[in-house]
Amino acid sequence: MQTKLTTYVSLLLITILFISLVFINSKLLAPYRIDLTENQVYSLSEGSKKVIESIDEPINLYFFFSNKASKNMVSLRNYANRVESLLNEYETLAKGKLKLHILDPEAFSEEEDKADQFGLTAASIGAAGERVYLGLAATNALDDQQVIAFFDPQKESFLEYETSKLIYQLTDPNPINVTLITDLPVAGGQNPMSGQMEPEWSFYTQLQQLFKVESFDSKASGIPDNTDVLVLIDPKGVSENLLFSIDQFAMQGGKVLAFVDPINESDPFAMGGAVEPNANKSNILSLLEAWGVHFDNQSVLLDAMSGLDIRTQDGGVARHFGFVGLSNEQLNKGDVVTSSLDVINGASFGVIDLTDDSQLSFLPLIQSSENSDLISTEQYASSRDPDELAKAYESQNQTYVVAARVSGNAKSMFTQVPDTLEASSLKRKLVTSTNNLNLILVGDSDVLSDRFWVQQSNFFGQTIFTPFANNGDFIINAVENFGGSDALISIRSRGTFARSFNKVDELTVIAEQEFREQEQLLEAQLADTEQQLLQLQSQQSDLGNLVITPEQQIAIDEYMDKKITIRKSLRNVRHQLDNDIETLGNWLKLINIVFAPILLILLLVVVRTLITTKFRIKTQNIKDVPVV
């Protein structure tokens, strides 16, 4: 009876202890977490935490996920759980400033109507075409709203950035003020060479639709004080006052997006394409040098792999090594500006690097392929024929950076305020350095010209512009990224939850290197054998023989046997490529299924033994104490 009572009391105490621990964990310890993953995929970055701290009014987050409709979609459900976990992390750190609502928009429900009102996207998935929602809507106290129409699992690395951007847009809903400085006719007007009226450049139209844009030429005396993002498009002969204004804007943490060019092929004053490489060079380059960034304006990039096909004067088609289309392999998929882009087209790119004494951080955004070379601007300008450029090309077997994000410590170009400003009402205090330079530099301005990324067509008298490259998306992404706070800009791509099998990939490369030569040799022998067999059979057809002689039949049989033998050897070689990977997989399974549990059991046994031994020693010591 005593034993049963003790057992019941023990079970009751264990139950109470379990419930207490669950309560303590969920209520008291919820804000305290330890993320032991390599890339901190379950933790928010410092940039996101600063965005949360800046919230000055309550924000409601509505997470729509079709939980019932996605019942058999394991992969999507796992991703939805990760999204929800991240949103819970935002809510926890916000301490009441964010309120998360989780909704399942079933068919014909009020939740589905609400998702449609927010403008969320429903994906038709599965054989029955079920409408599945996986999106986020957010509202603030002023009834402003922002949405993420659908969380794309392919863009998981930017999940935190997109969520923080949505929250930031509700805390700071003011429009982004963009100041654009260029001498190019981006706003349209009369072409000074042809006398014809030309429309606005497409990128400029897009900027005006999304942001508040003010345009100036290089003769301007300064930039407006309310500038959020400064866009420089290869301005020529910039005045000292304007140069000082640009410099000080950057020194005070302003965001600068600059397009510079060794040869500007979109300049209407480049008569008949006869570009003068050294004429009217931009003095923005001296400003970049002072900051610690070097742009090579004496060389033009040639890329044999990425060269674009163009129409020649004789009506033919030739690959132009100076007109390049840089695709996925050359775009940085780890930066929000280029992650979603597929191709950037441009012409006569220049190369970007840091100066020897620079203290800046340098992140390439766009690079050439390894099949690249540099040619002098003079030689490029005089060799307008693609064939001549191809003959001058010699691969250097290296990549060159043509667009980069530059940040960090920089010094001003100026040691004193220009005299012209000293005596004027525009006099300002000189800022000599910064530890927060924000610059995206692109080594080409032709990327913004319509001919490299937009196709024009006439639709019932209306001109339709259809993009065939992502040049416009690039500048929009960059301005949008820069238009956010410094905290938002600091959020880079986060680690993914799906870990790649690096060791397996390494073994695959080694195995391919080991067996590729043998495979190629066998393939060559097989091709030679098939060719000889084809020749022998064609000889029979040419002679018109309906009956094959025994000697001919023997020769054909020998070639057929040889062909079968080679094909068998080739199959064996290709199977051998997977042996190391299969062996590794078997070892991993053995370790996970057998060795890991055994190791855990042994560890528990050791711990139990130590505890038991310590308890016995303590009990024995108590027994040995003399009773007084």
VENMOGI-V97270 format. One record per residue. N is the residue number from 0. SS is DSSP state (A for helix, B for strand, O for the rest). PHI is phi in radians with two decimals (none if undefined). PSI is psi as a letter, one per 20 degrees, with the letter a starting at -180 (* if undefined). Layout:
# VENMOGI-V97270
N|SS|PHI|PSI  N|SS|PHI|PSI
This chain:
# VENMOGI-V97270
0|O|none|g  1|A|-1.08|h  2|A|-1.14|g  3|A|-1.11|g  4|A|-1.07|g  5|A|-1.11|g  6|A|-1.11|g  7|A|-1.12|g  8|A|-1.09|g  9|A|-1.10|g  10|A|-1.10|h  11|A|-1.13|g  12|A|-1.13|h  13|A|-1.10|g  14|A|-1.12|g  15|A|-1.10|g  16|A|-1.10|g  17|A|-1.11|g  18|A|-1.12|h  19|A|-1.14|g  20|A|-1.14|h  21|A|-1.09|g  22|A|-1.12|g  23|A|-1.09|g  24|A|-1.17|g  25|A|-1.41|h  26|A|-1.76|g  27|A|-1.61|h  28|O|-1.76|j  29|O|-0.98|h  30|O|-1.24|i  31|O|-1.83|o  32|O|-2.37|q  33|O|-2.13|p  34|O|-1.79|o  35|O|-1.72|j  36|O|-1.26|q  37|O|-1.06|g  38|O|-1.79|j  39|O|0.93|l  40|O|-1.30|i  41|O|-1.80|j  42|O|-2.11|q  43|O|-1.51|q  44|O|-1.31|r  45|A|-1.08|h  46|A|-1.07|g  47|A|-1.15|h  48|A|-1.11|h  49|A|-1.20|h  50|A|-1.10|g  51|A|-1.11|g  52|A|-1.12|h  53|O|-1.43|i  54|O|-1.15|p  55|O|-1.97|j  56|O|-2.62|q  57|O|-1.05|q  58|B|-2.18|p  59|B|-1.76|p  60|B|-1.86|p  61|B|-1.98|o  62|B|-1.67|o  63|B|-1.74|p  64|B|-2.46|p  65|O|-1.36|n  66|O|-1.16|g  67|O|-1.29|h  68|O|-1.18|h  69|O|-1.79|k  70|O|-0.95|g  71|O|-1.78|j  72|O|-1.73|n  73|A|-1.06|g  74|A|-1.07|g  75|A|-1.16|h  76|A|-1.15|h  77|A|-1.08|g  78|A|-1.16|g  79|A|-1.07|h  80|A|-1.11|h  81|A|-1.20|h  82|A|-1.10|g  83|A|-1.08|h  84|A|-1.07|g  85|A|-1.14|g  86|A|-1.13|h  87|A|-1.09|h  88|A|-1.13|g  89|A|-1.05|g  90|A|-1.09|g  91|A|-1.11|g  92|A|-1.27|h  93|A|-1.31|i  94|O|0.93|l  95|O|1.69|i  96|O|-1.35|h  97|B|-2.07|p  98|B|-2.13|o  99|B|-1.64|p  100|B|-2.02|p  101|B|-1.82|p  102|B|-2.17|q  103|O|-1.91|o  104|O|-1.36|m  105|O|-1.18|r  106|O|-1.04|p  107|O|1.12|k  108|O|-1.72|r  109|A|-1.13|h  110|A|-1.12|h  111|A|-1.16|g  112|A|-1.08|h  113|A|-1.16|g  114|A|-1.09|g  115|A|-1.17|h  116|A|-1.12|h  117|A|-1.29|i  118|O|1.49|k  119|O|-1.30|q  120|O|-1.68|p  121|B|-1.81|p  122|B|-1.55|p  123|B|-1.53|o  124|B|-2.20|q  125|O|1.61|r  126|O|-1.11|h  127|O|-1.49|i  128|O|1.19|l  129|B|-1.07|q  130|B|-1.46|o  131|B|-2.03|p  132|B|-1.77|p  133|B|-2.64|m  134|B|-2.53|r  135|B|-2.40|p  136|B|-2.15|q  137|B|-2.46|q  138|B|-2.36|q  139|B|-1.97|a  140|O|-1.19|i  141|O|-1.64|j  142|O|1.19|j  143|O|-1.25|q  144|B|-2.46|q  145|B|-2.37|q  146|B|-2.39|q  147|B|-1.94|o  148|O|-1.04|h  149|O|-2.78|p  150|O|-1.39|o  151|O|-1.42|o  152|A|-1.01|h  153|A|-1.24|i  154|A|-1.99|k  155|A|-1.07|h  156|A|-1.12|i  157|A|-1.92|j  158|A|-1.07|g  159|A|-1.16|g  160|A|-1.07|g  161|A|-1.12|h  162|A|-1.20|g  163|A|-1.14|h  164|A|-1.12|g  165|A|-1.06|g  166|A|-1.16|g  167|A|-1.09|h  168|A|-1.13|h  169|A|-1.47|h  170|A|-1.48|h  171|O|-2.41|m  172|O|-1.40|j  173|O|-1.16|q  174|O|-1.17|q  175|O|-1.44|p  176|B|-1.60|o  177|B|-1.91|p  178|B|-1.85|p  179|B|-1.99|p  180|B|-2.10|o  181|B|-2.83|q  182|O|-1.82|j  183|O|-1.39|q  184|O|-1.39|l  185|O|-1.18|h  186|O|-1.54|j  187|O|1.41|a  188|B|2.08|a  189|B|-1.45|p  190|O|-1.25|p  191|O|-1.18|i  192|O|-1.61|g  193|O|-1.70|i  194|O|1.40|i  195|O|-1.58|q  196|B|-1.39|p  197|B|-2.13|q  198|O|-1.36|r  199|O|-1.07|q  200|O|-1.21|q  201|A|-1.06|h  202|A|-1.11|h  203|A|-1.18|h  204|A|-1.08|g  205|A|-1.12|g  206|A|-1.02|g  207|A|-1.16|h  208|A|-1.26|h  209|A|-1.82|h  210|O|-2.34|r  211|B|-1.61|o  212|B|-1.97|p  213|B|-2.12|p  214|B|-1.96|q  215|B|-2.45|q  216|O|-1.76|a  217|O|-1.25|i  218|O|-1.54|i  219|O|-1.09|q  220|O|-1.51|i  221|O|-3.14|a  222|O|-1.98|q  223|O|-1.05|q  224|O|-1.19|h  225|O|-1.55|j  226|O|-1.14|p  227|O|-1.65|g  228|B|-2.30|p  229|B|-1.81|p  230|B|-1.96|o  231|B|-1.89|p  232|B|-2.08|n  233|O|0.74|l  234|O|-1.24|q  235|O|-1.85|q  236|O|0.94|l  237|O|-1.13|p  238|O|-1.17|q  239|A|-1.12|h  240|A|-1.11|g  241|A|-1.17|h  242|A|-1.08|g  243|A|-1.13|g  244|A|-1.12|g  245|A|-1.12|g  246|A|-1.03|g  247|A|-1.21|h  248|A|-1.05|g  249|A|-1.22|h  250|A|-1.13|h  251|O|-1.68|j  252|O|1.55|j  253|O|-1.18|q  254|B|-1.69|p  255|B|-2.13|p  256|B|-1.97|o  257|B|-2.08|p  258|B|-1.97|o  259|O|-2.07|r  260|O|-2.67|p  261|O|-1.25|h  262|O|-2.48|o  263|O|-1.59|o  264|O|-1.48|i  265|O|-1.78|j  266|O|-1.32|p  267|O|-1.08|i  268|O|-1.45|i  269|O|-1.40|n  270|A|-1.11|p  271|A|1.03|k  272|A|1.43|i  273|O|-1.43|m  274|O|-1.27|p  275|O|-1.63|o  276|O|-1.14|h  277|O|-1.87|j  278|O|-1.49|p  279|O|0.96|l  280|O|-1.18|q  281|O|-1.31|p  282|O|-1.53|j  283|A|-1.12|h  284|A|-1.08|h  285|A|-1.16|h  286|A|-1.18|g  287|A|-1.10|g  288|A|-1.06|g  289|A|-1.12|h  290|A|-1.29|h  291|O|2.00|j  292|B|-2.04|p  293|B|-1.90|p  294|B|-2.05|p  295|B|-1.45|n  296|O|-1.63|j  297|O|-1.79|i  298|B|-2.34|q  299|B|-2.12|p  300|B|-1.36|p  301|B|-2.00|p  302|B|-2.30|o  303|O|-1.20|h  304|O|-1.28|h  305|O|-1.77|j  306|B|-1.03|q  307|B|-1.64|q  308|B|-1.39|p  309|B|-2.23|r  310|B|-1.47|p  311|O|-1.49|r  312|O|-1.14|h  313|O|-1.55|j  314|O|1.59|i  315|O|-1.47|a  316|B|-2.17|p  317|B|-2.46|q  318|B|-1.46|p  319|B|-1.77|o  320|B|-1.22|i  321|B|-1.58|h  322|B|-1.69|o  323|B|-2.11|q  324|B|-2.03|o  325|B|-1.60|o  326|B|-1.86|a  327|A|-0.84|g  328|A|-1.11|h  329|A|-1.75|i  330|B|-1.81|p  331|O|-1.31|o  332|O|-1.46|j  333|O|-1.74|j  334|O|-2.10|p  335|O|-1.10|h  336|O|-1.23|h  337|O|-1.98|i  338|O|-1.09|h  339|O|-1.70|j  340|O|-1.56|q  341|O|-1.94|h  342|B|-2.68|q  343|B|-2.15|p  344|B|-1.80|q  345|B|-2.88|a  346|B|-2.50|q  347|O|0.86|l  348|O|-1.17|q  349|O|-1.85|r  350|B|-1.74|q  351|B|-2.00|q  352|B|-2.74|r  353|B|-1.67|q  354|O|-1.27|r  355|O|-1.08|h  356|O|-1.73|j  357|O|-1.23|q  358|B|-1.94|j  359|B|-1.51|q  360|B|-1.56|q  361|B|-2.26|o  362|B|-2.09|o  363|B|-1.09|p  364|B|-1.84|h  365|B|-2.36|p  366|B|-2.28|r  367|O|-1.38|r  368|O|-1.38|r  369|O|-1.27|i  370|O|-1.54|m  371|B|-2.22|r  372|B|-2.63|r  373|B|-1.99|p  374|B|-2.23|q  375|B|-1.14|q  376|A|-1.08|h  377|A|-1.11|g  378|A|-1.16|h  379|A|-1.13|g  380|A|-1.15|h  381|A|-1.56|i  382|O|-1.99|m  383|O|-1.38|i  384|O|-1.42|p  385|A|-0.98|h  386|A|-1.15|h  387|A|-1.17|h  388|A|-1.14|h  389|A|-1.12|h  390|A|-1.24|h  391|A|-1.36|i  392|O|-1.30|p  393|O|-2.42|o  394|O|-1.07|p  395|O|-1.69|i  396|O|0.93|l  397|O|-2.66|q  398|O|-1.66|q  399|O|-2.20|p  400|B|-1.46|p  401|B|-2.04|i  402|B|-2.69|p  403|B|-2.62|q  404|B|-1.71|p  405|B|-2.08|p  406|B|-2.63|r  407|B|2.03|b  408|B|-1.48|p  409|B|-2.59|q  410|B|-1.89|q  411|O|-1.19|q  412|O|-1.28|h  413|O|-1.85|q  414|O|-1.78|i  415|O|-2.69|r  416|O|-1.21|p  417|O|-0.95|q  418|A|-1.01|h  419|A|-1.13|h  420|A|-1.58|h  421|A|-1.02|h  422|O|-1.71|j  423|O|-2.01|r  424|O|-1.30|i  425|O|-1.54|j  426|O|-0.97|p  427|O|-2.32|q  428|O|-1.33|p  429|O|-1.42|p  430|O|-1.81|o  431|O|-1.56|i  432|B|-2.79|r  433|B|-2.61|q  434|B|-1.90|j  435|B|-2.44|l  436|B|-1.18|p  437|B|-2.16|o  438|B|-2.42|p  439|B|-2.01|p  440|B|-2.01|p  441|B|-2.08|p  442|O|-1.49|k  443|O|-2.91|p  444|O|-1.85|i  445|A|-1.19|i  446|A|-1.06|h  447|A|-1.55|i  448|O|-1.26|p  449|A|-0.99|h  450|A|-1.13|i  451|A|-1.66|i  452|O|-2.62|i  453|B|-2.24|p  454|B|-1.79|p  455|B|-1.70|p  456|B|-2.53|q  457|B|-1.80|p  458|B|-2.18|n  459|O|0.91|l  460|O|1.48|i  461|B|-1.90|p  462|B|-1.39|p  463|B|-1.89|p  464|B|-1.87|p  465|B|-2.06|o  466|B|-1.28|p  467|O|-2.03|j  468|O|-2.55|r  469|O|-1.79|k  470|A|-1.05|g  471|A|-1.14|h  472|A|-1.09|h  473|A|-1.07|g  474|A|-1.22|h  475|A|-1.13|g  476|A|-1.07|g  477|A|-1.14|g  478|A|-1.14|g  479|A|-1.11|g  480|A|-1.12|g  481|A|-1.21|h  482|A|-1.24|i  483|O|-1.43|a  484|O|-1.32|r  485|A|-1.06|h  486|A|-1.10|g  487|A|-1.21|h  488|A|-1.11|h  489|O|-1.28|i  490|O|-1.39|o  491|O|-1.65|a  492|O|-1.11|p  493|O|-1.61|r  494|O|-1.13|q  495|O|-1.66|q  496|O|-1.39|h  497|O|-1.50|o  498|O|-1.45|p  499|O|-1.40|q  500|O|-1.56|n  501|A|-1.07|g  502|A|-1.14|h  503|A|-1.12|g  504|A|-1.08|h  505|A|-1.12|g  506|A|-1.13|h  507|A|-1.09|g  508|A|-1.08|g  509|A|-1.10|g  510|A|-1.12|g  511|A|-1.12|g  512|A|-1.10|h  513|A|-1.26|h  514|A|-1.86|i  515|A|-1.09|g  516|A|-1.10|g  517|A|-1.15|h  518|A|-1.12|g  519|A|-1.11|h  520|A|-1.10|g  521|A|-1.14|h  522|A|-1.11|h  523|A|-1.13|g  524|A|-1.10|g  525|A|-1.12|g  526|A|-1.11|g  527|A|-1.13|g  528|A|-1.13|g  529|A|-1.10|h  530|A|-1.16|g  531|A|-1.13|g  532|A|-1.12|h  533|A|-1.13|h  534|A|-1.12|g  535|A|-1.11|g  536|A|-1.23|h  537|A|-1.23|h  538|A|-1.08|h  539|A|-1.09|g  540|A|-1.16|h  541|A|-1.15|h  542|A|-1.36|i  543|O|1.29|j  544|O|-1.32|p  545|O|-1.55|i  546|O|-1.99|p  547|O|-1.53|p  548|O|-1.22|q  549|A|-1.01|h  550|A|-1.14|g  551|A|-1.15|g  552|A|-1.11|h  553|A|-1.09|g  554|A|-1.10|g  555|A|-1.12|g  556|A|-1.08|h  557|A|-1.10|g  558|A|-1.15|h  559|A|-1.13|g  560|A|-1.09|g  561|A|-1.11|h  562|A|-1.10|g  563|A|-1.12|g  564|A|-1.11|g  565|A|-1.13|g  566|A|-1.11|h  567|A|-1.14|g  568|A|-1.11|h  569|A|-1.13|g  570|A|-1.09|g  571|A|-1.09|g  572|A|-1.13|g  573|A|-1.16|h  574|A|-1.16|h  575|A|-1.12|h  576|O|-1.04|h  577|O|-1.64|i  578|A|-1.07|g  579|A|-1.09|h  580|A|-1.20|g  581|A|-1.11|h  582|A|-1.09|g  583|A|-1.08|g  584|A|-1.07|g  585|A|-1.12|g  586|A|-1.13|g  587|A|-1.09|g  588|A|-1.11|g  589|A|-1.09|g  590|A|-1.13|g  591|A|-1.25|h  592|A|-1.51|h  593|A|-1.92|g  594|A|-1.15|g  595|A|-1.06|g  596|A|-1.07|g  597|A|-1.08|g  598|A|-1.08|g  599|A|-1.12|g  600|A|-1.10|g  601|A|-1.06|g  602|A|-1.10|g  603|A|-1.14|h  604|A|-1.10|g  605|A|-1.10|g  606|A|-1.08|g  607|A|-1.10|g  608|A|-1.10|g  609|A|-1.09|g  610|A|-1.13|g  611|A|-1.10|g  612|A|-1.09|g  613|A|-1.10|h  614|A|-1.15|g  615|A|-1.13|g  616|A|-1.09|g  617|A|-1.12|g  618|A|-1.11|g  619|A|-1.10|h  620|A|-1.12|h  621|A|-1.17|g  622|A|-1.14|h  623|A|-1.33|i  624|O|-1.23|p  625|O|-1.14|p  626|O|-1.45|p  627|O|-1.62|*
